[in-house]
Amino acid sequence: MSVDADTVRRIAHLARIGVKDSEIAHLQGELNAMLKFVEQLEEVDVDGVEPMTSVTPMAMKMR
């Protein structure tokens, strides 16, 4: 999946971020790099891996 300039403008509008036209190409590259990384993470086999609450083993506090 890749992001085009119109999508970058829409994301900026939804996030209420003022983006100049000169910044669109840079942001487009950044968003595409993020999406590529997420696509790589989807390829990782996580079957049988239990979710973690922390990197160190610890019990959740009871309220």
PDB file of N, H, CA, C and O in Angstrom:
ATOM      1  N   MET A   1       0.848  -1.178   0.000  1.00  0.00           N
ATOM      2  CA  MET A   1       0.000   0.000   0.000  1.00  0.00           C
ATOM      3  C   MET A   1       0.887   1.232   0.000  1.00  0.00           C
ATOM      4  O   MET A   1       1.898   1.275   0.701  1.00  0.00           O
ATOM      5  N   SER A   2       0.517   2.214  -0.771  1.00  0.00           N
ATOM      6  H   SER A   2      -0.305   2.179  -1.340  1.00  0.00           H
ATOM      7  CA  SER A   2       1.275   3.461  -0.763  1.00  0.00           C
ATOM      8  C   SER A   2       0.308   4.637  -0.648  1.00  0.00           C
ATOM      9  O   SER A   2      -0.866   4.552  -1.009  1.00  0.00           O
ATOM     10  N   VAL A   3       0.842   5.714  -0.141  1.00  0.00           N
ATOM     11  H   VAL A   3       1.795   5.783   0.152  1.00  0.00           H
ATOM     12  CA  VAL A   3       0.063   6.923   0.105  1.00  0.00           C
ATOM     13  C   VAL A   3       0.367   7.934  -0.986  1.00  0.00           C
ATOM     14  O   VAL A   3       1.528   8.139  -1.339  1.00  0.00           O
ATOM     15  N   ASP A   4      -0.672   8.567  -1.523  1.00  0.00           N
ATOM     16  H   ASP A   4      -1.616   8.400  -1.236  1.00  0.00           H
ATOM     17  CA  ASP A   4      -0.457   9.608  -2.528  1.00  0.00           C
ATOM     18  C   ASP A   4      -0.573  10.986  -1.865  1.00  0.00           C
ATOM     19  O   ASP A   4      -0.879  11.088  -0.677  1.00  0.00           O
ATOM     20  N   ALA A   5      -0.328  12.029  -2.636  1.00  0.00           N
ATOM     21  H   ALA A   5      -0.080  11.946  -3.601  1.00  0.00           H
ATOM     22  CA  ALA A   5      -0.317  13.391  -2.099  1.00  0.00           C
ATOM     23  C   ALA A   5      -1.680  13.794  -1.534  1.00  0.00           C
ATOM     24  O   ALA A   5      -1.749  14.469  -0.507  1.00  0.00           O
ATOM     25  N   ASP A   6      -2.753  13.385  -2.193  1.00  0.00           N
ATOM     26  H   ASP A   6      -2.696  12.837  -3.028  1.00  0.00           H
ATOM     27  CA  ASP A   6      -4.090  13.723  -1.686  1.00  0.00           C
ATOM     28  C   ASP A   6      -4.351  13.070  -0.335  1.00  0.00           C
ATOM     29  O   ASP A   6      -4.982  13.669   0.536  1.00  0.00           O
ATOM     30  N   THR A   7      -3.869  11.850  -0.160  1.00  0.00           N
ATOM     31  H   THR A   7      -3.357  11.363  -0.868  1.00  0.00           H
ATOM     32  CA  THR A   7      -4.045  11.160   1.116  1.00  0.00           C
ATOM     33  C   THR A   7      -3.238  11.846   2.212  1.00  0.00           C
ATOM     34  O   THR A   7      -3.697  11.942   3.351  1.00  0.00           O
ATOM     35  N   VAL A   8      -2.051  12.321   1.883  1.00  0.00           N
ATOM     36  H   VAL A   8      -1.679  12.244   0.958  1.00  0.00           H
ATOM     37  CA  VAL A   8      -1.238  13.054   2.860  1.00  0.00           C
ATOM     38  C   VAL A   8      -1.972  14.317   3.303  1.00  0.00           C
ATOM     39  O   VAL A   8      -2.008  14.631   4.493  1.00  0.00           O
ATOM     40  N   ARG A   9      -2.552  15.032   2.359  1.00  0.00           N
ATOM     41  H   ARG A   9      -2.523  14.777   1.392  1.00  0.00           H
ATOM     42  CA  ARG A   9      -3.316  16.236   2.715  1.00  0.00           C
ATOM     43  C   ARG A   9      -4.517  15.883   3.598  1.00  0.00           C
ATOM     44  O   ARG A   9      -4.823  16.601   4.549  1.00  0.00           O
ATOM     45  N   ARG A  10      -5.186  14.789   3.286  1.00  0.00           N
ATOM     46  H   ARG A  10      -4.937  14.205   2.513  1.00  0.00           H
ATOM     47  CA  ARG A  10      -6.355  14.361   4.072  1.00  0.00           C
ATOM     48  C   ARG A  10      -5.947  13.971   5.487  1.00  0.00           C
ATOM     49  O   ARG A  10      -6.615  14.343   6.451  1.00  0.00           O
ATOM     50  N   ILE A  11      -4.863  13.230   5.616  1.00  0.00           N
ATOM     51  H   ILE A  11      -4.320  12.928   4.833  1.00  0.00           H
ATOM     52  CA  ILE A  11      -4.369  12.847   6.944  1.00  0.00           C
ATOM     53  C   ILE A  11      -3.998  14.091   7.746  1.00  0.00           C
ATOM     54  O   ILE A  11      -4.332  14.196   8.927  1.00  0.00           O
ATOM     55  N   ALA A  12      -3.310  15.028   7.106  1.00  0.00           N
ATOM     56  H   ALA A  12      -3.039  14.943   6.147  1.00  0.00           H
ATOM     57  CA  ALA A  12      -2.938  16.270   7.792  1.00  0.00           C
ATOM     58  C   ALA A  12      -4.177  17.038   8.217  1.00  0.00           C
ATOM     59  O   ALA A  12      -4.205  17.599   9.312  1.00  0.00           O
ATOM     60  N   HIS A  13      -5.194  17.076   7.382  1.00  0.00           N
ATOM     61  H   HIS A  13      -5.172  16.620   6.492  1.00  0.00           H
ATOM     62  CA  HIS A  13      -6.438  17.766   7.721  1.00  0.00           C
ATOM     63  C   HIS A  13      -7.118  17.097   8.912  1.00  0.00           C
ATOM     64  O   HIS A  13      -7.561  17.774   9.840  1.00  0.00           O
ATOM     65  N   LEU A  14      -7.201  15.765   8.886  1.00  0.00           N
ATOM     66  H   LEU A  14      -6.842  15.214   8.133  1.00  0.00           H
ATOM     67  CA  LEU A  14      -7.848  15.043   9.985  1.00  0.00           C
ATOM     68  C   LEU A  14      -7.083  15.204  11.294  1.00  0.00           C
ATOM     69  O   LEU A  14      -7.682  15.234  12.369  1.00  0.00           O
ATOM     70  N   ALA A  15      -5.758  15.306  11.201  1.00  0.00           N
ATOM     71  H   ALA A  15      -5.271  15.281  10.327  1.00  0.00           H
ATOM     72  CA  ALA A  15      -4.924  15.477  12.391  1.00  0.00           C
ATOM     73  C   ALA A  15      -4.795  16.936  12.798  1.00  0.00           C
ATOM     74  O   ALA A  15      -4.143  17.258  13.791  1.00  0.00           O
ATOM     75  N   ARG A  16      -5.419  17.813  12.027  1.00  0.00           N
ATOM     76  H   ARG A  16      -5.949  17.551  11.220  1.00  0.00           H
ATOM     77  CA  ARG A  16      -5.367  19.264  12.287  1.00  0.00           C
ATOM     78  C   ARG A  16      -3.932  19.776  12.292  1.00  0.00           C
ATOM     79  O   ARG A  16      -3.531  20.555  13.157  1.00  0.00           O
ATOM     80  N   ILE A  17      -3.162  19.312  11.290  1.00  0.00           N
ATOM     81  H   ILE A  17      -3.488  18.680  10.587  1.00  0.00           H
ATOM     82  CA  ILE A  17      -1.768  19.713  11.138  1.00  0.00           C
ATOM     83  C   ILE A  17      -1.660  20.575   9.881  1.00  0.00           C
ATOM     84  O   ILE A  17      -2.096  20.175   8.801  1.00  0.00           O
ATOM     85  N   GLY A  18      -1.085  21.738  10.032  1.00  0.00           N
ATOM     86  H   GLY A  18      -0.731  22.064  10.909  1.00  0.00           H
ATOM     87  CA  GLY A  18      -0.860  22.599   8.878  1.00  0.00           C
ATOM     88  C   GLY A  18       0.352  22.119   8.098  1.00  0.00           C
ATOM     89  O   GLY A  18       1.462  22.083   8.629  1.00  0.00           O
ATOM     90  N   VAL A  19       0.146  21.752   6.846  1.00  0.00           N
ATOM     91  H   VAL A  19      -0.756  21.782   6.414  1.00  0.00           H
ATOM     92  CA  VAL A  19       1.232  21.234   6.011  1.00  0.00           C
ATOM     93  C   VAL A  19       1.322  22.090   4.753  1.00  0.00           C
ATOM     94  O   VAL A  19       0.333  22.290   4.047  1.00  0.00           O
ATOM     95  N   LYS A  20       2.520  22.589   4.489  1.00  0.00           N
ATOM     96  H   LYS A  20       3.322  22.427   5.062  1.00  0.00           H
ATOM     97  CA  LYS A  20       2.741  23.367   3.277  1.00  0.00           C
ATOM     98  C   LYS A  20       2.881  22.414   2.090  1.00  0.00           C
ATOM     99  O   LYS A  20       3.249  21.251   2.254  1.00  0.00           O
ATOM    100  N   ASP A  21       2.585  22.919   0.905  1.00  0.00           N
ATOM    101  H   ASP A  21       2.286  23.864   0.772  1.00  0.00           H
ATOM    102  CA  ASP A  21       2.698  22.092  -0.305  1.00  0.00           C
ATOM    103  C   ASP A  21       4.123  21.582  -0.516  1.00  0.00           C
ATOM    104  O   ASP A  21       4.321  20.505  -1.077  1.00  0.00           O
ATOM    105  N   SER A  22       5.105  22.349  -0.070  1.00  0.00           N
ATOM    106  H   SER A  22       4.944  23.225   0.386  1.00  0.00           H
ATOM    107  CA  SER A  22       6.498  21.922  -0.237  1.00  0.00           C
ATOM    108  C   SER A  22       6.861  20.744   0.680  1.00  0.00           C
ATOM    109  O   SER A  22       7.857  20.062   0.441  1.00  0.00           O
ATOM    110  N   GLU A  23       6.060  20.505   1.725  1.00  0.00           N
ATOM    111  H   GLU A  23       5.251  21.059   1.920  1.00  0.00           H
ATOM    112  CA  GLU A  23       6.331  19.414   2.673  1.00  0.00           C
ATOM    113  C   GLU A  23       5.617  18.125   2.311  1.00  0.00           C
ATOM    114  O   GLU A  23       5.902  17.078   2.893  1.00  0.00           O
ATOM    115  N   ILE A  24       4.696  18.181   1.363  1.00  0.00           N
ATOM    116  H   ILE A  24       4.464  19.031   0.890  1.00  0.00           H
ATOM    117  CA  ILE A  24       3.874  17.018   1.023  1.00  0.00           C
ATOM    118  C   ILE A  24       4.725  15.841   0.562  1.00  0.00           C
ATOM    119  O   ILE A  24       4.517  14.717   1.019  1.00  0.00           O
ATOM    120  N   ALA A  25       5.675  16.078  -0.332  1.00  0.00           N
ATOM    121  H   ALA A  25       5.844  16.991  -0.703  1.00  0.00           H
ATOM    122  CA  ALA A  25       6.501  14.987  -0.870  1.00  0.00           C
ATOM    123  C   ALA A  25       7.304  14.303   0.237  1.00  0.00           C
ATOM    124  O   ALA A  25       7.416  13.077   0.258  1.00  0.00           O
ATOM    125  N   HIS A  26       7.861  15.093   1.155  1.00  0.00           N
ATOM    126  H   HIS A  26       7.770  16.089   1.138  1.00  0.00           H
ATOM    127  CA  HIS A  26       8.633  14.521   2.263  1.00  0.00           C
ATOM    128  C   HIS A  26       7.739  13.676   3.169  1.00  0.00           C
ATOM    129  O   HIS A  26       8.102  12.561   3.543  1.00  0.00           O
ATOM    130  N   LEU A  27       6.575  14.210   3.518  1.00  0.00           N
ATOM    131  H   LEU A  27       6.280  15.116   3.215  1.00  0.00           H
ATOM    132  CA  LEU A  27       5.653  13.465   4.380  1.00  0.00           C
ATOM    133  C   LEU A  27       5.138  12.203   3.687  1.00  0.00           C
ATOM    134  O   LEU A  27       4.914  11.179   4.333  1.00  0.00           O
ATOM    135  N   GLN A  28       4.955  12.284   2.384  1.00  0.00           N
ATOM    136  H   GLN A  28       5.137  13.116   1.859  1.00  0.00           H
ATOM    137  CA  GLN A  28       4.517  11.118   1.629  1.00  0.00           C
ATOM    138  C   GLN A  28       5.560  10.003   1.737  1.00  0.00           C
ATOM    139  O   GLN A  28       5.208   8.841   1.936  1.00  0.00           O
ATOM    140  N   GLY A  29       6.810  10.347   1.611  1.00  0.00           N
ATOM    141  H   GLY A  29       7.096  11.291   1.449  1.00  0.00           H
ATOM    142  CA  GLY A  29       7.886   9.370   1.757  1.00  0.00           C
ATOM    143  C   GLY A  29       7.937   8.778   3.155  1.00  0.00           C
ATOM    144  O   GLY A  29       8.146   7.576   3.320  1.00  0.00           O
ATOM    145  N   GLU A  30       7.747   9.626   4.164  1.00  0.00           N
ATOM    146  H   GLU A  30       7.577  10.602   4.030  1.00  0.00           H
ATOM    147  CA  GLU A  30       7.762   9.156   5.552  1.00  0.00           C
ATOM    148  C   GLU A  30       6.603   8.195   5.820  1.00  0.00           C
ATOM    149  O   GLU A  30       6.798   7.137   6.419  1.00  0.00           O
ATOM    150  N   LEU A  31       5.420   8.555   5.385  1.00  0.00           N
ATOM    151  H   LEU A  31       5.262   9.414   4.898  1.00  0.00           H
ATOM    152  CA  LEU A  31       4.259   7.685   5.606  1.00  0.00           C
ATOM    153  C   LEU A  31       4.405   6.358   4.854  1.00  0.00           C
ATOM    154  O   LEU A  31       4.048   5.305   5.383  1.00  0.00           O
ATOM    155  N   ASN A  32       4.920   6.403   3.640  1.00  0.00           N
ATOM    156  H   ASN A  32       5.210   7.258   3.210  1.00  0.00           H
ATOM    157  CA  ASN A  32       5.133   5.173   2.882  1.00  0.00           C
ATOM    158  C   ASN A  32       6.161   4.278   3.560  1.00  0.00           C
ATOM    159  O   ASN A  32       6.012   3.056   3.549  1.00  0.00           O
ATOM    160  N   ALA A  33       7.204   4.864   4.151  1.00  0.00           N
ATOM    161  H   ALA A  33       7.325   5.856   4.159  1.00  0.00           H
ATOM    162  CA  ALA A  33       8.203   4.076   4.877  1.00  0.00           C
ATOM    163  C   ALA A  33       7.581   3.413   6.103  1.00  0.00           C
ATOM    164  O   ALA A  33       7.890   2.261   6.408  1.00  0.00           O
ATOM    165  N   MET A  34       6.707   4.132   6.808  1.00  0.00           N
ATOM    166  H   MET A  34       6.456   5.068   6.560  1.00  0.00           H
ATOM    167  CA  MET A  34       6.032   3.554   7.973  1.00  0.00           C
ATOM    168  C   MET A  34       5.134   2.391   7.573  1.00  0.00           C
ATOM    169  O   MET A  34       5.118   1.351   8.232  1.00  0.00           O
ATOM    170  N   LEU A  35       4.391   2.576   6.492  1.00  0.00           N
ATOM    171  H   LEU A  35       4.404   3.421   5.957  1.00  0.00           H
ATOM    172  CA  LEU A  35       3.500   1.517   6.029  1.00  0.00           C
ATOM    173  C   LEU A  35       4.293   0.300   5.554  1.00  0.00           C
ATOM    174  O   LEU A  35       3.859  -0.835   5.751  1.00  0.00           O
ATOM    175  N   LYS A  36       5.437   0.522   4.937  1.00  0.00           N
ATOM    176  H   LYS A  36       5.789   1.444   4.777  1.00  0.00           H
ATOM    177  CA  LYS A  36       6.279  -0.589   4.500  1.00  0.00           C
ATOM    178  C   LYS A  36       6.777  -1.367   5.715  1.00  0.00           C
ATOM    179  O   LYS A  36       6.830  -2.597   5.681  1.00  0.00           O
ATOM    180  N   PHE A  37       7.141  -0.665   6.783  1.00  0.00           N
ATOM    181  H   PHE A  37       7.098   0.333   6.810  1.00  0.00           H
ATOM    182  CA  PHE A  37       7.605  -1.331   8.001  1.00  0.00           C
ATOM    183  C   PHE A  37       6.480  -2.152   8.619  1.00  0.00           C
ATOM    184  O   PHE A  37       6.714  -3.274   9.070  1.00  0.00           O
ATOM    185  N   VAL A  38       5.275  -1.620   8.649  1.00  0.00           N
ATOM    186  H   VAL A  38       5.084  -0.709   8.283  1.00  0.00           H
ATOM    187  CA  VAL A  38       4.133  -2.360   9.190  1.00  0.00           C
ATOM    188  C   VAL A  38       3.863  -3.603   8.346  1.00  0.00           C
ATOM    189  O   VAL A  38       3.533  -4.657   8.890  1.00  0.00           O
ATOM    190  N   GLU A  39       3.999  -3.495   7.032  1.00  0.00           N
ATOM    191  H   GLU A  39       4.267  -2.639   6.589  1.00  0.00           H
ATOM    192  CA  GLU A  39       3.824  -4.664   6.166  1.00  0.00           C
ATOM    193  C   GLU A  39       4.876  -5.730   6.473  1.00  0.00           C
ATOM    194  O   GLU A  39       4.579  -6.923   6.423  1.00  0.00           O
ATOM    195  N   GLN A  40       6.104  -5.308   6.792  1.00  0.00           N
ATOM    196  H   GLN A  40       6.346  -4.339   6.833  1.00  0.00           H
ATOM    197  CA  GLN A  40       7.146  -6.268   7.172  1.00  0.00           C
ATOM    198  C   GLN A  40       6.784  -6.952   8.485  1.00  0.00           C
ATOM    199  O   GLN A  40       7.014  -8.152   8.637  1.00  0.00           O
ATOM    200  N   LEU A  41       6.224  -6.210   9.432  1.00  0.00           N
ATOM    201  H   LEU A  41       6.038  -5.235   9.308  1.00  0.00           H
ATOM    202  CA  LEU A  41       5.836  -6.796  10.717  1.00  0.00           C
ATOM    203  C   LEU A  41       4.731  -7.825  10.553  1.00  0.00           C
ATOM    204  O   LEU A  41       4.671  -8.796  11.307  1.00  0.00           O
ATOM    205  N   GLU A  42       3.846  -7.622   9.565  1.00  0.00           N
ATOM    206  H   GLU A  42       3.894  -6.834   8.952  1.00  0.00           H
ATOM    207  CA  GLU A  42       2.764  -8.567   9.332  1.00  0.00           C
ATOM    208  C   GLU A  42       3.281  -9.914   8.843  1.00  0.00           C
ATOM    209  O   GLU A  42       2.576 -10.916   8.959  1.00  0.00           O
ATOM    210  N   GLU A  43       4.488  -9.961   8.302  1.00  0.00           N
ATOM    211  H   GLU A  43       5.061  -9.146   8.207  1.00  0.00           H
ATOM    212  CA  GLU A  43       5.065 -11.205   7.809  1.00  0.00           C
ATOM    213  C   GLU A  43       5.632 -12.077   8.925  1.00  0.00           C
ATOM    214  O   GLU A  43       5.908 -13.255   8.698  1.00  0.00           O
ATOM    215  N   VAL A  44       5.812 -11.525  10.123  1.00  0.00           N
ATOM    216  H   VAL A  44       5.588 -10.568  10.307  1.00  0.00           H
ATOM    217  CA  VAL A  44       6.397 -12.267  11.234  1.00  0.00           C
ATOM    218  C   VAL A  44       5.388 -13.296  11.743  1.00  0.00           C
ATOM    219  O   VAL A  44       4.221 -12.976  11.970  1.00  0.00           O
ATOM    220  N   ASP A  45       5.853 -14.537  11.918  1.00  0.00           N
ATOM    221  H   ASP A  45       6.801 -14.797  11.733  1.00  0.00           H
ATOM    222  CA  ASP A  45       4.997 -15.606  12.423  1.00  0.00           C
ATOM    223  C   ASP A  45       4.913 -15.490  13.947  1.00  0.00           C
ATOM    224  O   ASP A  45       5.913 -15.672  14.640  1.00  0.00           O
ATOM    225  N   VAL A  46       3.736 -15.191  14.461  1.00  0.00           N
ATOM    226  H   VAL A  46       2.923 -15.043  13.897  1.00  0.00           H
ATOM    227  CA  VAL A  46       3.550 -15.019  15.902  1.00  0.00           C
ATOM    228  C   VAL A  46       2.622 -16.085  16.487  1.00  0.00           C
ATOM    229  O   VAL A  46       2.102 -15.922  17.590  1.00  0.00           O
ATOM    230  N   ASP A  47       2.419 -17.171  15.748  1.00  0.00           N
ATOM    231  H   ASP A  47       2.841 -17.304  14.851  1.00  0.00           H
ATOM    232  CA  ASP A  47       1.580 -18.256  16.262  1.00  0.00           C
ATOM    233  C   ASP A  47       2.223 -18.855  17.505  1.00  0.00           C
ATOM    234  O   ASP A  47       3.407 -19.192  17.501  1.00  0.00           O
ATOM    235  N   GLY A  48       1.444 -18.983  18.555  1.00  0.00           N
ATOM    236  H   GLY A  48       0.482 -18.710  18.558  1.00  0.00           H
ATOM    237  CA  GLY A  48       1.923 -19.573  19.799  1.00  0.00           C
ATOM    238  C   GLY A  48       2.663 -18.609  20.700  1.00  0.00           C
ATOM    239  O   GLY A  48       3.129 -19.011  21.766  1.00  0.00           O
ATOM    240  N   VAL A  49       2.788 -17.359  20.314  1.00  0.00           N
ATOM    241  H   VAL A  49       2.410 -17.032  19.448  1.00  0.00           H
ATOM    242  CA  VAL A  49       3.473 -16.369  21.151  1.00  0.00           C
ATOM    243  C   VAL A  49       2.431 -15.671  22.012  1.00  0.00           C
ATOM    244  O   VAL A  49       1.485 -15.076  21.495  1.00  0.00           O
ATOM    245  N   GLU A  50       2.606 -15.746  23.309  1.00  0.00           N
ATOM    246  H   GLU A  50       3.374 -16.230  23.729  1.00  0.00           H
ATOM    247  CA  GLU A  50       1.670 -15.115  24.238  1.00  0.00           C
ATOM    248  C   GLU A  50       1.887 -13.607  24.289  1.00  0.00           C
ATOM    249  O   GLU A  50       3.029 -13.151  24.239  1.00  0.00           O
ATOM    250  N   PRO A  51       0.814 -12.825  24.386  1.00  0.00           N
ATOM    251  CA  PRO A  51       0.977 -11.369  24.518  1.00  0.00           C
ATOM    252  C   PRO A  51       1.681 -11.020  25.829  1.00  0.00           C
ATOM    253  O   PRO A  51       1.515 -11.700  26.841  1.00  0.00           O
ATOM    254  N   MET A  52       2.464  -9.954  25.788  1.00  0.00           N
ATOM    255  H   MET A  52       2.599  -9.401  24.965  1.00  0.00           H
ATOM    256  CA  MET A  52       3.216  -9.532  26.974  1.00  0.00           C
ATOM    257  C   MET A  52       2.683  -8.195  27.479  1.00  0.00           C
ATOM    258  O   MET A  52       2.208  -7.362  26.707  1.00  0.00           O
ATOM    259  N   THR A  53       2.773  -8.013  28.784  1.00  0.00           N
ATOM    260  H   THR A  53       3.159  -8.689  29.412  1.00  0.00           H
ATOM    261  CA  THR A  53       2.439  -6.719  29.367  1.00  0.00           C
ATOM    262  C   THR A  53       3.695  -5.875  29.559  1.00  0.00           C
ATOM    263  O   THR A  53       3.611  -4.659  29.727  1.00  0.00           O
ATOM    264  N   SER A  54       4.851  -6.520  29.532  1.00  0.00           N
ATOM    265  H   SER A  54       4.919  -7.508  29.396  1.00  0.00           H
ATOM    266  CA  SER A  54       6.118  -5.832  29.745  1.00  0.00           C
ATOM    267  C   SER A  54       7.240  -6.703  29.196  1.00  0.00           C
ATOM    268  O   SER A  54       7.034  -7.888  28.934  1.00  0.00           O
ATOM    269  N   VAL A  55       8.424  -6.124  29.020  1.00  0.00           N
ATOM    270  H   VAL A  55       8.592  -5.162  29.232  1.00  0.00           H
ATOM    271  CA  VAL A  55       9.554  -6.922  28.568  1.00  0.00           C
ATOM    272  C   VAL A  55      10.139  -7.771  29.685  1.00  0.00           C
ATOM    273  O   VAL A  55      10.838  -8.753  29.436  1.00  0.00           O
ATOM    274  N   THR A  56       9.847  -7.381  30.912  1.00  0.00           N
ATOM    275  H   THR A  56       9.279  -6.583  31.114  1.00  0.00           H
ATOM    276  CA  THR A  56      10.265  -8.204  32.056  1.00  0.00           C
ATOM    277  C   THR A  56       9.016  -8.856  32.637  1.00  0.00           C
ATOM    278  O   THR A  56       7.959  -8.228  32.707  1.00  0.00           O
ATOM    279  N   PRO A  57       9.134 -10.114  33.052  1.00  0.00           N
ATOM    280  CA  PRO A  57       7.954 -10.801  33.605  1.00  0.00           C
ATOM    281  C   PRO A  57       7.467 -10.108  34.884  1.00  0.00           C
ATOM    282  O   PRO A  57       8.244  -9.866  35.808  1.00  0.00           O
ATOM    283  N   MET A  58       6.186  -9.798  34.919  1.00  0.00           N
ATOM    284  H   MET A  58       5.554  -9.994  34.168  1.00  0.00           H
ATOM    285  CA  MET A  58       5.622  -9.179  36.118  1.00  0.00           C
ATOM    286  C   MET A  58       4.114  -9.435  36.126  1.00  0.00           C
ATOM    287  O   MET A  58       3.490  -9.602  35.078  1.00  0.00           O
ATOM    288  N   ALA A  59       3.555  -9.461  37.314  1.00  0.00           N
ATOM    289  H   ALA A  59       4.062  -9.325  38.166  1.00  0.00           H
ATOM    290  CA  ALA A  59       2.134  -9.697  37.467  1.00  0.00           C
ATOM    291  C   ALA A  59       1.398  -8.378  37.394  1.00  0.00           C
ATOM    292  O   ALA A  59       1.898  -7.345  37.841  1.00  0.00           O
ATOM    293  N   MET A  60       0.190  -8.423  36.820  1.00  0.00           N
ATOM    294  H   MET A  60      -0.217  -9.262  36.458  1.00  0.00           H
ATOM    295  CA  MET A  60      -0.628  -7.214  36.766  1.00  0.00           C
ATOM    296  C   MET A  60      -1.158  -6.890  38.168  1.00  0.00           C
ATOM    297  O   MET A  60      -1.528  -7.795  38.917  1.00  0.00           O
ATOM    298  N   LYS A  61      -1.193  -5.621  38.515  1.00  0.00           N
ATOM    299  H   LYS A  61      -0.892  -4.886  37.906  1.00  0.00           H
ATOM    300  CA  LYS A  61      -1.704  -5.205  39.806  1.00  0.00           C
ATOM    301  C   LYS A  61      -3.210  -5.333  39.835  1.00  0.00           C
ATOM    302  O   LYS A  61      -3.890  -4.944  38.886  1.00  0.00           O
ATOM    303  N   MET A  62      -3.727  -5.866  40.902  1.00  0.00           N
ATOM    304  H   MET A  62      -3.175  -6.182  41.673  1.00  0.00           H
ATOM    305  CA  MET A  62      -5.163  -6.010  41.068  1.00  0.00           C
ATOM    306  C   MET A  62      -5.701  -4.729  41.698  1.00  0.00           C
ATOM    307  O   MET A  62      -5.063  -4.131  42.565  1.00  0.00           O
ATOM    308  N   ARG A  63      -6.871  -4.327  41.252  1.00  0.00           N
ATOM    309  H   ARG A  63      -7.389  -4.813  40.549  1.00  0.00           H
ATOM    310  CA  ARG A  63      -7.464  -3.114  41.820  1.00  0.00           C
ATOM    311  C   ARG A  63      -8.478  -3.490  42.859  1.00  0.00           C
ATOM    312  O   ARG A  63      -9.097  -2.613  43.462  1.00  0.00           O
TER     313      ARG A  63
END
